[in-house]
Amino acid sequence: MNRCLPLVAVALSCTLCLPGLAQVNRRWSAVCDSKGRLHAVECRQADGTVVHRIWDGKQWAAPTVAWTGFIPFSPTLAVDAQGNAHIVWGIHNSFGHVYSKDGQWVVGAQG
């Protein structure tokens, strides 16, 4: 199922379609890196996973599970100057944080 949503950035407004994302019972966030690749993160509430994917303009890279645990929600995604993804999400009355480093997911601050 494809979902389209308005994407607003500085002086930019368009419709962004993310094939394969935003299905029922999932929450997601997306951001572009300095190479123009789209990073997307999904919180899959059904199985308690946080999944990261990259769109290169033609296809999605294989998804990676960044975290598994208690029902994640409301993800926020950022990519730093080195191209590492940082994901923060809510967990009940707390939060989780992971970041990518050398192709691996590292657990960051937890609250």
Backbone bond lengths (Angstrom), bond angles and torsions (degrees), N, CA, C in turn:
res aa  C-N    CA-C-N  psi(-1)  N-CA   C-N-CA  omega(-1)  CA-C   N-CA-C  phi
1 M - - - 1.435 - - 1.525 108.47 -
2 N 1.290 117.64 130.31 1.461 122.34 176.31 1.516 109.70 -96.00
3 R 1.315 115.92 138.34 1.454 121.63 174.69 1.518 106.99 -119.13
4 C 1.305 117.29 139.51 1.449 121.91 177.01 1.515 107.85 -119.15
5 L 1.309 115.88 142.15 1.442 120.14 179.81 1.510 109.29 -146.05
6 P 1.313 116.64 157.07 1.466 118.29 177.88 1.521 109.95 -71.08
7 L 1.302 116.65 136.21 1.461 123.07 176.51 1.518 106.56 -114.12
8 V 1.296 116.89 121.00 1.451 121.03 -178.35 1.518 108.77 -118.97
9 A 1.304 116.82 127.02 1.459 123.57 174.69 1.519 105.71 -135.40
10 V 1.313 117.38 -175.94 1.454 120.75 -178.98 1.526 109.58 -55.58
11 A 1.303 117.03 114.89 1.467 124.04 178.57 1.524 113.38 54.81
12 L 1.330 117.57 25.92 1.462 120.74 -179.47 1.520 108.52 -132.76
13 S 1.303 116.15 129.16 1.448 120.99 174.52 1.513 107.50 -140.38
14 C 1.321 116.39 122.44 1.461 120.43 -179.31 1.515 108.70 -152.85
15 T 1.296 116.32 -178.89 1.454 121.56 176.20 1.519 108.45 -107.55
16 L 1.310 115.77 130.42 1.455 122.52 -177.88 1.512 108.48 -111.88
17 C 1.325 118.12 122.29 1.461 122.65 177.09 1.518 108.71 -107.77
18 L 1.299 116.06 126.48 1.456 121.00 -178.84 1.523 109.14 -115.90
19 P 1.332 117.59 94.79 1.456 119.73 -179.46 1.514 110.81 -61.22
20 G 1.314 116.35 133.84 1.456 121.19 176.06 1.514 114.64 84.60
21 L 1.336 118.98 -1.63 1.461 121.09 179.57 1.516 110.14 -113.16
22 A 1.310 115.46 171.37 1.464 123.79 175.04 1.518 112.90 60.63
23 Q 1.316 116.69 39.98 1.447 120.18 176.24 1.528 108.93 -81.17
24 V 1.299 116.42 173.99 1.465 121.49 -176.58 1.529 110.70 -54.91
25 N 1.328 116.73 139.89 1.458 125.00 178.32 1.514 113.91 64.03
26 R 1.313 117.67 26.73 1.457 121.35 175.78 1.512 108.75 -126.68
27 R 1.306 115.99 149.64 1.453 122.51 174.76 1.521 106.91 -124.51
28 W 1.332 117.52 145.65 1.460 118.44 -176.46 1.517 112.12 -148.33
29 S 1.338 114.19 165.44 1.457 123.41 177.89 1.523 106.72 -145.17
30 A 1.333 117.10 153.23 1.473 120.32 -178.89 1.522 110.33 -143.94
31 V 1.335 115.89 151.31 1.461 122.80 178.92 1.526 108.35 -155.59
32 C 1.328 116.50 150.15 1.473 120.84 176.95 1.523 110.19 -94.37
33 D 1.343 116.05 146.47 1.459 120.42 175.48 1.527 109.85 -96.17
34 S 1.328 117.01 -178.64 1.470 121.41 -176.29 1.525 112.99 -68.13
35 K 1.339 117.70 -14.81 1.462 122.08 177.43 1.524 111.81 -92.06
36 G 1.337 116.75 1.00 1.457 120.94 179.89 1.516 114.09 83.59
37 R 1.329 118.35 8.19 1.463 121.60 177.91 1.529 109.24 -84.21
38 L 1.319 115.45 143.99 1.451 121.09 178.59 1.521 109.36 -93.09
39 H 1.326 116.76 121.36 1.465 122.35 173.90 1.517 106.66 -98.16
40 A 1.313 117.22 136.63 1.458 121.38 177.36 1.517 108.93 -132.82
41 V 1.310 116.11 144.44 1.456 121.74 177.03 1.523 108.38 -128.78
42 E 1.323 115.24 137.25 1.460 122.74 178.07 1.516 109.08 -117.92
43 C 1.326 116.84 138.28 1.458 121.30 166.61 1.517 106.18 -100.94
44 R 1.304 115.68 111.65 1.468 121.29 -179.32 1.521 107.81 -94.90
45 Q 1.301 115.01 100.15 1.455 119.43 -174.80 1.524 112.74 -69.62
46 A 1.308 118.05 -27.61 1.463 120.72 -178.39 1.529 112.23 -63.48
47 D 1.345 116.90 -38.41 1.471 118.88 -179.02 1.532 112.90 -116.51
48 G 1.341 118.40 5.98 1.459 122.10 175.32 1.515 114.83 70.00
49 T 1.331 118.06 29.05 1.465 120.10 -178.54 1.527 111.77 -109.99
50 V 1.331 114.41 153.69 1.464 123.24 171.02 1.523 104.79 -113.77
51 V 1.327 116.87 118.89 1.466 122.23 -172.47 1.531 110.30 -117.81
52 H 1.319 116.38 133.43 1.464 123.33 -179.42 1.527 109.12 -111.71
53 R 1.344 115.69 139.25 1.468 121.59 177.08 1.522 108.59 -140.43
54 I 1.336 115.58 156.52 1.471 120.98 176.83 1.528 108.82 -126.16
55 W 1.338 115.64 132.27 1.462 123.54 176.47 1.520 107.23 -103.80
56 D 1.332 117.62 122.37 1.468 121.07 -177.75 1.524 112.83 -94.15
57 G 1.322 116.95 7.92 1.458 121.91 -178.34 1.516 112.23 103.10
58 K 1.332 116.01 -14.59 1.462 120.99 179.19 1.523 112.91 -126.09
59 Q 1.323 116.17 -36.04 1.458 119.33 -178.04 1.533 110.34 -156.77
60 W 1.339 114.46 161.51 1.455 120.55 176.02 1.523 109.30 -83.29
61 A 1.323 116.15 137.81 1.465 120.71 169.60 1.524 107.11 -70.87
62 A 1.311 116.53 162.78 1.462 120.34 177.79 1.529 109.17 -57.57
63 P 1.330 117.81 136.68 1.459 119.99 179.60 1.527 111.19 -68.64
64 T 1.330 115.68 147.55 1.461 120.35 173.83 1.521 108.57 -120.56
65 V 1.312 116.07 138.57 1.463 120.90 176.50 1.519 107.16 -83.36
66 A 1.331 115.83 114.49 1.455 121.31 -178.23 1.533 111.53 -85.28
67 W 1.328 116.52 -26.27 1.461 120.50 -177.50 1.517 109.16 -163.62
68 T 1.325 116.78 148.00 1.459 123.11 173.76 1.517 108.01 -134.57
69 G 1.315 115.75 133.72 1.461 119.01 179.53 1.509 111.46 174.80
70 F 1.320 116.01 -150.40 1.459 122.59 -175.45 1.526 111.08 -69.43
71 I 1.283 118.17 127.04 1.464 130.17 178.17 1.538 115.57 -5.87
72 P 1.341 117.40 93.07 1.466 121.17 178.80 1.534 111.28 -80.05
73 F 1.350 115.99 152.87 1.462 119.95 176.93 1.524 110.04 -151.84
74 S 1.317 116.25 165.16 1.471 125.04 175.04 1.527 113.94 48.87
75 P 1.332 117.65 62.48 1.467 119.41 -179.67 1.530 112.18 -72.34
76 T 1.316 115.42 148.81 1.455 123.19 171.24 1.517 106.48 -127.66
77 L 1.314 116.66 138.11 1.457 122.29 -173.53 1.517 109.71 -127.54
78 A 1.326 116.48 138.64 1.462 122.76 173.79 1.527 107.62 -140.49
79 V 1.316 116.66 153.73 1.463 121.94 175.98 1.523 107.04 -124.51
80 D 1.352 116.96 127.07 1.456 120.08 -178.01 1.533 111.47 -82.55
81 A 1.319 117.02 179.36 1.471 122.68 -176.30 1.526 112.91 -62.69
82 Q 1.326 117.59 -23.47 1.460 121.42 178.12 1.533 112.69 -88.17
83 G 1.332 117.25 -0.08 1.460 121.44 179.06 1.514 114.02 86.43
84 N 1.339 117.58 10.65 1.462 121.37 177.79 1.521 110.13 -83.25
85 A 1.324 116.13 131.97 1.460 121.13 178.23 1.525 109.37 -82.56
86 H 1.328 116.42 140.81 1.465 123.92 174.85 1.521 106.75 -122.97
87 I 1.319 116.92 126.13 1.462 122.09 -177.49 1.528 108.74 -122.89
88 V 1.324 115.93 130.39 1.460 122.72 174.12 1.519 106.91 -125.69
89 W 1.340 117.72 139.94 1.457 121.60 -179.62 1.522 109.08 -147.91
90 G 1.311 115.39 163.46 1.454 120.97 177.30 1.516 111.15 -87.86
91 I 1.340 115.14 149.08 1.469 122.78 174.85 1.522 106.13 -139.83
92 H 1.310 117.98 107.29 1.466 123.50 -179.63 1.528 109.55 49.70
93 N 1.335 120.97 -106.27 1.468 122.48 178.74 1.526 111.00 -113.11
94 S 1.341 116.08 33.15 1.453 121.80 -175.99 1.527 109.14 -143.96
95 F 1.343 117.70 -160.84 1.451 121.54 177.68 1.527 110.05 -149.93
96 G 1.332 115.14 161.50 1.460 121.75 174.56 1.518 109.51 -125.40
97 H 1.322 116.94 157.17 1.461 121.90 179.85 1.524 108.32 -147.77
98 V 1.324 116.71 131.15 1.461 123.15 170.73 1.518 107.78 -135.12
99 Y 1.331 115.36 158.45 1.455 120.11 174.02 1.519 109.03 -143.37
100 S 1.332 115.10 154.25 1.458 119.95 179.81 1.523 109.32 -90.26
101 K 1.319 115.47 140.06 1.457 121.26 177.05 1.519 107.54 -150.81
102 D 1.327 116.10 121.84 1.466 121.68 -179.85 1.527 111.71 53.83
103 G 1.338 116.36 38.38 1.461 121.23 176.35 1.512 114.75 79.36
104 Q 1.313 118.41 5.52 1.462 122.54 179.98 1.534 109.61 -118.68
105 W 1.321 116.57 155.20 1.464 121.04 175.84 1.520 108.97 -94.37
106 V 1.321 116.05 130.43 1.464 123.64 -178.67 1.522 107.74 -116.58
107 V 1.348 116.19 133.59 1.464 120.44 177.89 1.518 108.14 -75.65
108 G 1.325 115.87 127.39 1.468 122.09 177.83 1.504 110.47 -100.41
109 A 1.314 116.25 -146.25 1.459 122.24 -179.36 1.527 110.00 -62.13
110 Q 1.293 116.30 141.96 1.469 123.01 175.98 1.517 106.77 -127.04
111 G 1.318 117.09 146.34 1.464 118.84 -177.81 1.489 112.78 -126.22
